[in-house]
């Protein structure tokens, strides 16, 4: 079976599973309950992993682990996968403050303000933790990064930077990255339209913006996937990125569209700067290909 045929089957299964979960939740009117956002979207993000596992088992006999990128041999690029999203998030906050009309908000104060809006009955308890809230947030952030890295490795990344990477990487770095980013962005469309993911007040525009966002983010993930020689490296990057993304909102006094943290203008510019640095590193040294892994 050709790589094109495998790609079509993988994408068909991925979209069928993920979109069915989100659209099904809409049909059941679960989107009207904000509490259901996390469980529904959490379930839908396993579509790529399920599709990757099915395709690897069916089509990749003798190289199943290799086709999924499941090589656990850490190198220094795994650390870069953790640090880079933090730098991008920090840059997006700085740019949003410089050009977006926001001021810096202490994470503890931002957390208290957020709780007062979404769960006012718990606000008093959170205020009592104010003296230790900032270090507590940092600990939670680290734990969140680690948990997200595992979850996202075996959900989204097992598909995008695992199986699909194996099928498309031979077409070249930029073609594989941009194509994957486009598909990845489209895959998020129902979550944005139904639940308002990242763009709750600009859903239709948000779909187009997030497709562009994913196309800009994908080269960084492909680069880390190559240099880290494993889908785990991409999972660490993605996990850290998701963990710090919410933090960029509570650190801004006015985190509204189009300066809504890492998914706003500041984030786009920060990602572009990251891609520029990656391009310089890519030109400055030989590309490191993933080592073979036997199934």
PyMOL commands that set and color helices and strands:
alter all, ss='L'
color gray80, all
select helices_A, chain A and resi 3-27+30-32+36-44+47-59+64-68+76-99+107-118+120-128+130-171+173-187+189-195+203-228+231-250+261-263+265-284
alter helices_A, ss='H'
color red, helices_A
deselect
rebuild
show_as cartoon
